[in-house]
Amino acid sequence: MGSAFNLGRIFDIQFRLHYTWFIIFLLITFSLSWQVFPALYPGWTGLTYWIIGIVTSLLFFASVVAHELAHSLVARFYGIPVKGITLFIFGGVAQMAREAARPGVELKMAAAGPACSLVIGGLFALLWLSTQGVIEPIAALAFWLAQINVVLAVFNLIPGFPLDGGRVFRSLLWRFTGNYRRSTQIAVRVGQGVGYLFILLGILVILLRPFGLGWFSGLWLAFIGWFLENAASSSYRQVKWRDTLHGFSASQVMTSVYPTVPSNITVRELVQGYILTGGHHVFMVADEGRLVGILTLDDIKSVSQPSWEATPVREIMTPVDKLKVVHPDQDALSLLEQMEADDINQMPVVSGDRVIGLVTRDNLIRFLRIRSELGT
């Protein structure tokens, strides 16, 4: 997910914050501090409303992180690499390098998040019971967090893909039918239906204003519906693309046409002689026919332009001993999963001690799109 910055690692899982998170954080904080708590607890000071509002918002998002961590730790237990967790406007998402290989594993992964939210809701309910009538601000904070975590669990259990409930639904269909793709298709259709239902409810709320709900509530419901429908469609497209790669090897999706440059040329010579004229963005670096490394545009951009003249490419390339390489007969799907798990964009295909091709994300996407357009 683009436009996100790293905050650190939790259980060795990268934690990121998308810029849209600040939007929902401010909305929740302002809602709690200006409307919810003042309406329910009129005797507090203005500063108390804001302190409890901010702390409640932060604890809510900590609960979302715990929800996603539950998914991630179960996935990692079953050998599925987790690239990271990103908080954004709709909550959080754990980015897995690949899908579960068995329905039972997916069921456990999907159920872990809502189960975690229910446990957190229960803990905050206990805190509310123990502080009610004693420390009112803490009790108010705990009561709201207990409710919202239960709501989060229930919402995620809606049986529409890619919500957790949709993944549980898919795992059960997969278990009983044995057909992963058909199960995914059904779960996605239900997910799209849920999305359209939310959009319809949002429109009705905007037009009719039932139960005192304002236009903003309707707009938010419609926005959630739009997001769910798009997420369901995107998830199914990714599943179809992965399915398309089955049966193909690295040698069938690689490109054999790639520029090779010597390690002793300077960055300026490379830019002027290869990039500006040929438009290439990945280069094999070889000396006397022997691969010594790979160079990308990101490597070049790491060098300031005044230093281009004096910097040979061997100083900024990724040396061969640090490269991830694949063999010609390696399964293309496992190759894509490896690229996603290691967050790399290109991998050389090696036969013996000789490089025979290069697989890049662009190659794979182009291959998948052509196969999809041809209907094969």
SVG drawing of the C-alpha trace seen along z (x, -y; Angstrom):
<svg xmlns="http://www.w3.org/2000/svg" viewBox="-37 -23 73 55">
<polyline fill="none" stroke="black" stroke-width="0.4" points="0.0,0.0 1.6,-3.2 2.0,-6.5 2.7,-4.7 5.6,-5.2 7.3,-2.7 6.8,-3.0 8.8,0.0 8.3,3.7 6.0,5.7 6.9,9.3 9.3,8.8 6.4,7.7 6.7,4.4 4.1,1.8 3.2,-1.0 0.9,-4.0 -0.9,-5.2 -1.6,-8.9 -5.4,-8.2 -5.2,-6.9 -4.9,-10.5 -8.3,-11.3 -10.1,-8.6 -8.1,-9.3 -9.1,-12.9 -12.8,-12.0 -13.0,-9.6 -11.2,-11.9 -13.4,-14.9 -16.5,-12.8 -15.7,-11.4 -14.4,-14.7 -17.1,-17.0 -20.2,-14.8 -20.2,-11.4 -18.5,-12.1 -20.0,-15.6 -23.5,-14.2 -23.1,-11.2 -20.9,-12.9 -21.8,-16.6 -19.9,-17.2 -16.3,-16.9 -14.0,-19.7 -13.1,-20.5 -9.6,-19.3 -10.8,-15.9 -13.0,-15.4 -10.0,-15.9 -7.6,-13.8 -10.0,-10.8 -11.0,-11.3 -7.4,-11.1 -6.5,-8.2 -9.6,-6.3 -8.8,-6.8 -5.2,-5.6 -6.4,-2.5 -9.0,-1.7 -6.3,-1.7 -4.1,0.4 -7.0,2.8 -7.1,2.8 -3.3,3.6 -3.9,6.5 -6.7,7.8 -4.3,7.8 -1.5,9.2 -3.7,12.2 -4.2,12.9 -0.5,12.4 0.8,14.6 -1.5,17.5 -0.4,17.1 3.3,17.1 2.7,20.2 1.6,22.0 4.6,20.9 3.0,18.0 5.3,14.9 3.8,11.7 5.1,8.5 3.6,6.1 0.6,4.5 -0.7,1.1 -3.2,-1.1 -5.4,-3.2 -8.8,-4.9 -10.8,-1.7 -8.8,-0.2 -5.9,2.2 -4.7,4.8 -2.2,7.6 -0.2,8.2 0.4,11.9 3.0,13.0 0.6,15.9 -2.7,17.4 -3.3,20.4 -2.7,23.8 -5.5,25.6 -9.0,24.6 -8.4,25.4 -5.5,23.0 -7.5,20.2 -10.3,20.8 -8.0,20.4 -6.3,17.3 -9.6,15.6 -11.2,16.4 -8.2,15.2 -8.9,11.5 -12.6,11.4 -11.7,13.7 -9.0,11.3 -11.4,8.4 -14.0,10.2 -11.3,10.9 -10.2,7.3 -13.9,6.2 -14.3,8.5 -11.2,7.1 -12.5,3.6 -15.9,4.6 -14.2,6.0 -12.3,2.7 -15.6,0.8 -17.3,2.9 -14.4,2.3 -14.2,-1.4 -17.9,-2.3 -18.9,-4.8 -15.3,-5.1 -13.2,-6.6 -15.8,-7.9 -13.5,-8.9 -11.8,-5.5 -15.1,-3.8 -16.4,-5.8 -13.3,-5.0 -13.5,-1.3 -17.3,-1.1 -16.8,-2.7 -13.8,-0.4 -15.7,2.7 -18.6,1.8 -16.4,0.9 -14.3,4.0 -17.5,6.2 -18.8,4.2 -15.4,4.6 -15.6,8.4 -19.3,8.6 -18.7,6.4 -15.7,8.5 -17.7,11.7 -20.1,10.6 -19.8,13.4 -18.5,11.3 -15.0,11.6 -12.5,10.1 -13.8,9.6 -12.8,12.2 -16.3,13.7 -16.0,13.9 -12.7,15.8 -14.3,18.1 -17.2,18.7 -14.7,19.4 -12.7,21.8 -15.9,23.8 -17.0,23.9 -13.4,24.9 -13.5,27.6 -16.8,29.2 -16.4,28.6 -12.6,29.0 -12.7,26.2 -10.7,23.2 -11.4,21.0 -15.1,21.7 -15.3,21.1 -13.5,17.8 -15.8,16.8 -18.9,17.4 -17.4,15.6 -16.5,12.6 -20.0,12.4 -21.4,12.3 -18.8,9.7 -19.8,7.6 -23.5,8.0 -22.6,6.8 -20.8,3.8 -23.8,2.9 -26.1,3.3 -24.0,0.8 -24.1,-1.7 -27.9,-1.3 -28.3,-1.8 -26.0,-4.8 -28.2,-6.4 -31.4,-5.7 -29.9,-7.2 -28.9,-10.4 -32.4,-10.7 -34.6,-9.6 -32.5,-10.4 -33.9,-7.5 -33.3,-7.2 -31.9,-10.7 -28.9,-9.7 -27.4,-12.6 -26.1,-12.7 -22.6,-12.1 -23.6,-8.7 -25.1,-7.8 -22.1,-9.0 -19.8,-6.9 -22.0,-3.8 -21.9,-4.3 -18.1,-4.8 -17.6,-1.6 -19.8,0.2 -17.7,-1.2 -14.5,0.0 -15.9,3.5 -17.1,3.9 -13.7,2.8 -11.7,4.9 -13.8,8.0 -13.3,7.5 -9.6,6.8 -9.1,9.9 -10.8,12.1 -8.7,10.7 -5.5,11.5 -6.8,15.0 -7.4,15.5 -4.0,14.2 -2.4,16.5 -4.4,19.4 -3.3,18.4 0.4,18.9 -0.2,22.5 1.6,24.8 4.0,22.2 7.7,22.1 10.2,19.3 11.6,20.0 8.1,19.3 7.6,15.9 11.1,14.6 12.5,12.2 15.7,13.1 16.2,9.5 17.9,7.4 20.8,5.0 24.2,6.1 26.8,3.5 30.4,3.9 31.1,3.1 33.7,0.5 31.6,-2.1 30.5,-5.1 26.9,-6.0 27.0,-8.9 28.1,-6.6 25.3,-4.3 22.7,-7.0 23.8,-8.6 24.6,-5.5 21.8,-3.1 19.0,-4.7 18.3,-7.9 18.7,-6.2 17.2,-2.8 14.8,-3.5 15.9,-0.4 15.5,-0.4 17.2,3.0 20.7,4.0 22.7,7.1 26.3,6.3 28.8,8.8 32.5,8.9 33.8,11.2 30.4,12.9 30.3,13.6 27.4,12.1 28.6,10.0 25.5,8.1 22.2,6.3 21.6,2.6 18.2,0.8 17.1,-2.8 16.7,-2.9 20.4,-2.1 21.2,-5.0 18.9,-7.4 20.8,-6.7 23.8,-8.6 23.7,-12.4 24.2,-13.6 27.5,-15.5 28.9,-12.1 27.9,-10.2 31.1,-10.9 33.3,-9.4 31.1,-6.4 31.5,-3.1 28.4,-0.9 30.1,1.9 29.9,-0.4 26.1,-0.7 24.9,2.6 23.5,5.5 26.4,8.0 25.7,11.6 26.2,13.2 23.3,11.1 20.9,11.8 17.9,14.1 18.1,16.3 15.7,18.8 16.0,21.9 14.3,22.2 11.9,25.0 10.8,23.2 7.1,22.8 6.0,19.3 3.5,18.9 6.1,19.8 8.4,17.2 5.8,14.5 5.2,15.4 9.0,15.3 9.2,11.8 6.3,10.6 7.7,12.1 11.2,10.6 9.8,7.4 12.0,7.6 11.1,6.6 13.4,8.7 15.2,12.0 17.7,13.5 17.0,17.0 20.2,19.1 21.0,22.4 24.2,23.9 26.5,20.9 25.0,19.0 22.2,16.3 19.6,17.1 16.9,14.6 15.3,12.2 11.9,12.2 10.5,8.9 7.2,7.9 6.4,6.0 7.0,9.2 4.6,11.2 1.9,8.5 2.1,8.2 2.0,12.0 -1.1,12.2 -2.9,9.5 -2.3,11.0 -3.5,14.4 -6.6,12.8 -7.4,10.8 -7.0,14.0 -9.2,15.9 -6.6,18.7"/>
</svg>
